[in-house]
Amino acid sequence: MKTVVVTGVARAAGPVIDALGAHGVATVHEAMGRSGLAGAGLRPRQDGTRIAGSAVTVLCWPGDNLMIHAAVELCQDGDVLVVTTTSPSLDGSFGELFATALRYRGVRGLVTTGGVRDLADLRAMGFPVWSAAVNAQGTVKATAGAVNVPITVGGALVRPGDVIVADDDGVLCVPRGDAQAVLAAADARVAREAESREAYRAGELSLDRNRLRGVLDGLGVRYVSAAEYEAGHEPG
C-alpha cells in the first residue's frame, strides 16, 4: 500500500450529483443495472436523510484514525467522506469533533466500514453517517495510510471523486465517468414508474402491465380452485 495523500481529485458536476441524490439509492441502483451497492452491512444512523456527494476516500489501519485527520484538509463543499480499513475494524474512529470540522467545510456526510461514536451529538447536529457499527471504543493516531486512493467499501469499489448516494436504503457508488449516463437512465426509470403508479391507482395489475402472466405460464405455474387443490386434482 502506498502511504500517500492525493490532491487535485476531479469531481462530477454539482447539478448531476444533486439530481442523483434526489432520485435516491434504490432508483439509481436499478438504473445502473443493479450494481454499485456497498451492501447491507452499512446502516444509516438516522432516519429520513438522503445525501449525495463526491467521495473523498480514506484508507486507515485498524484502530487508527490518523488518515481521517489528514483527509479533512482535502474536503470541499459537497463531498462525502468514505472511510475503510486495511482489515476489518469496528472501532469508533469518528465522532462529533470530526463532524464539526467537516460541517465547516460543507461535507454532506460520512460513510465508514468501521464504527462511529457520539451518536446523539451527530444526530443533534444533523450530520448524517452510514456505518457498520456504533462503538465507543477509541482509536490511536500512529500509522500511515492513504487518502484519495481507490478503496473497497462493502461490495463496492469507490474511487476518489465517484458519486456517493446514501439514504435509508443504504449506500451506492456511481463511477464519476458514468454519472451523467446513470442520471439519464434514472430519469427515464422515474418517468416509467410515474406512469405505472397512475395505472396502479386506476386498478391495473402489475401482472398485466409487466406482461408477467406469460412468464408464470412458461414456468409451469397453473391456476387451480381451492377445491381442486384440496382434493389433489391439480391440472397436469
C-alpha positions in Angstrom: 0.0 0.0 0.0 1.3 3.4 -0.9 1.1 5.9 2.0 0.0 8.9 0.1 -2.4 11.8 0.2 -3.6 12.6 -3.3 -4.7 16.1 -4.1 -6.5 17.7 -7.0 -9.1 15.0 -7.5 -11.7 15.7 -10.2 -15.4 15.7 -9.2 -18.6 15.3 -11.1 -20.8 18.3 -11.9 -22.7 19.5 -8.9 -26.2 19.5 -10.6 -25.6 15.9 -11.7 -24.7 14.9 -8.1 -27.7 16.6 -6.7 -30.1 15.1 -9.2 -28.8 11.6 -8.4 -29.2 12.3 -4.8 -32.8 13.4 -5.4 -33.6 10.0 -7.0 -32.2 8.0 -4.1 -30.3 4.8 -3.7 -32.9 2.3 -4.9 -33.8 4.1 -8.2 -30.2 4.8 -9.1 -29.1 1.2 -8.2 -31.8 -0.1 -10.7 -30.8 2.4 -13.3 -27.2 1.1 -13.0 -28.3 -2.4 -13.8 -28.5 -3.3 -10.1 -24.8 -2.6 -9.4 -22.9 -0.2 -7.1 -24.3 -1.1 -3.7 -21.9 -1.1 -0.7 -24.0 -3.8 0.9 -26.4 -4.3 3.8 -23.6 -4.0 6.4 -23.6 -0.2 6.3 -26.6 1.2 8.1 -27.9 4.7 8.4 -27.6 6.1 11.9 -30.5 8.5 11.4 -33.9 8.3 9.7 -35.2 10.1 6.6 -31.9 11.5 5.4 -30.8 11.4 1.7 -27.5 12.8 0.5 -25.2 12.6 -2.5 -21.7 14.0 -2.9 -18.2 13.4 -4.2 -16.2 10.7 -2.5 -13.1 11.7 -0.5 -11.7 8.2 0.2 -9.7 7.3 3.3 -7.7 4.1 4.0 -6.8 3.6 7.7 -5.2 0.9 9.7 -7.4 -0.9 12.2 -7.9 1.1 15.4 -6.2 4.1 13.9 -7.8 7.3 12.6 -4.7 9.3 11.6 -5.7 9.5 8.0 -9.1 10.9 8.7 -7.3 13.8 10.2 -5.3 14.2 7.0 -8.4 13.9 4.9 -10.3 16.7 6.5 -7.9 19.3 4.9 -8.8 18.0 1.4 -12.6 18.0 1.8 -14.7 20.5 -0.1 -18.3 21.7 -0.1 -20.5 18.9 -1.4 -18.1 16.0 -0.6 -18.8 12.8 1.3 -16.1 11.2 3.4 -15.7 7.5 2.8 -13.5 5.5 5.2 -12.4 1.9 5.4 -9.5 0.0 7.0 -6.8 -2.4 5.7 -8.5 -5.2 7.7 -11.9 -5.3 9.4 -12.2 -2.9 12.4 -15.3 -1.7 14.1 -13.6 0.8 16.5 -15.3 4.2 16.9 -12.9 6.2 14.8 -15.3 9.1 14.1 -17.2 11.3 16.4 -18.6 14.8 16.9 -15.4 16.7 16.7 -14.7 15.3 13.2 -18.2 16.1 12.2 -17.8 19.7 13.4 -14.7 20.1 11.3 -16.3 18.6 8.2 -19.5 20.6 8.6 -17.5 23.8 8.4 -16.1 22.6 5.0 -19.5 21.7 3.6 -19.1 17.9 3.8 -22.5 16.2 3.4 -21.9 13.1 5.5 -19.8 10.1 6.3 -19.7 6.5 5.1 -17.5 4.1 7.0 -16.9 0.4 7.2 -15.9 1.0 10.9 -17.7 2.4 13.9 -18.8 5.8 14.9 -19.4 7.3 18.4 -21.0 10.4 19.9 -24.1 9.3 18.0 -26.5 11.5 20.0 -24.4 14.6 19.2 -24.1 13.6 15.5 -27.9 13.3 15.3 -28.4 16.6 17.2 -26.2 18.5 14.8 -27.7 16.8 11.8 -24.5 15.3 10.4 -25.6 12.1 8.7 -23.5 8.9 8.9 -23.7 5.4 7.5 -21.5 2.9 9.4 -21.0 -0.7 10.1 -21.2 -0.2 13.9 -21.8 2.2 16.7 -18.9 1.8 19.1 -17.4 3.9 21.9 -14.0 2.2 21.6 -11.5 4.9 20.7 -8.5 4.8 18.3 -4.9 5.9 18.1 -3.1 8.2 15.6 0.0 6.3 14.8 0.1 4.5 11.4 0.2 5.9 7.9 -2.5 5.0 5.5 -3.8 6.8 2.4 -6.2 9.5 1.3 -7.9 9.7 -2.1 -6.9 6.2 -3.4 -9.3 3.5 -4.7 -10.9 1.6 -1.8 -13.4 -1.2 -1.4 -16.4 -0.4 0.7 -18.6 -3.5 1.3 -19.3 -4.7 -2.2 -18.4 -1.5 -4.0 -15.2 -0.2 -5.4 -15.0 3.5 -4.6 -12.6 5.8 -6.4 -11.9 9.4 -5.3 -14.4 11.7 -7.0 -17.0 9.0 -7.5 -20.6 10.0 -6.6 -21.9 8.6 -3.3 -25.6 8.4 -2.9 -26.9 7.4 0.6 -30.3 7.2 2.2 -32.4 4.9 4.4 -31.9 2.1 1.8 -28.1 2.1 2.1 -25.1 3.4 0.2 -24.4 3.4 -3.5 -21.3 4.4 -5.5 -21.7 5.8 -9.1 -18.4 6.0 -11.0 -17.7 9.6 -11.8 -17.3 9.0 -15.5 -20.7 7.3 -15.7 -22.6 9.9 -13.6 -24.3 11.7 -16.5 -25.4 8.5 -18.2 -26.7 7.0 -15.0 -28.7 10.1 -14.3 -30.3 9.9 -17.7 -31.2 6.2 -17.0 -32.6 7.1 -13.6 -34.7 10.0 -15.1 -36.2 7.5 -17.6 -36.9 5.0 -14.8 -38.6 7.6 -12.7 -40.8 8.6 -15.7 -41.8 4.9 -16.3 -42.6 4.4 -12.6 -44.8 7.5 -12.6 -46.8 6.0 -15.5 -47.1 2.7 -13.6 -48.1 4.4 -10.4 -51.0 6.1 -12.1 -52.0 2.8 -13.7 -52.0 1.0 -10.4 -54.1 3.8 -8.8 -56.6 3.1 -11.6 -56.7 -0.6 -10.7 -54.4 -2.1 -13.3 -52.5 -5.2 -12.1 -48.7 -5.3 -12.2 -49.0 -8.9 -13.7 -50.7 -7.4 -16.7 -48.7 -4.1 -17.0 -45.4 -6.0 -16.9 -46.6 -8.9 -19.1 -45.9 -11.4 -16.3 -48.7 -13.9 -17.0 -46.7 -15.4 -19.8 -43.7 -15.7 -17.6 -45.8 -17.6 -15.0 -47.2 -19.8 -17.7 -43.7 -20.5 -19.1 -42.5 -21.5 -15.7 -45.3 -24.0 -15.3 -47.5 -22.1 -12.8 -51.1 -23.1 -13.1 -54.2 -21.6 -11.6 -56.5 -24.1 -9.7 -59.5 -23.6 -7.5 -59.3 -24.1 -3.7 -61.5 -27.2 -4.1 -59.2 -28.7 -6.7 -56.1 -28.0 -4.7 -57.5 -29.6 -1.5 -58.7 -32.6 -3.5 -55.3 -33.0 -5.0 -56.7 -32.6 -8.5 -54.2 -30.1 -9.9 -54.2 -29.9 -13.6 -51.2 -31.6 -15.3 
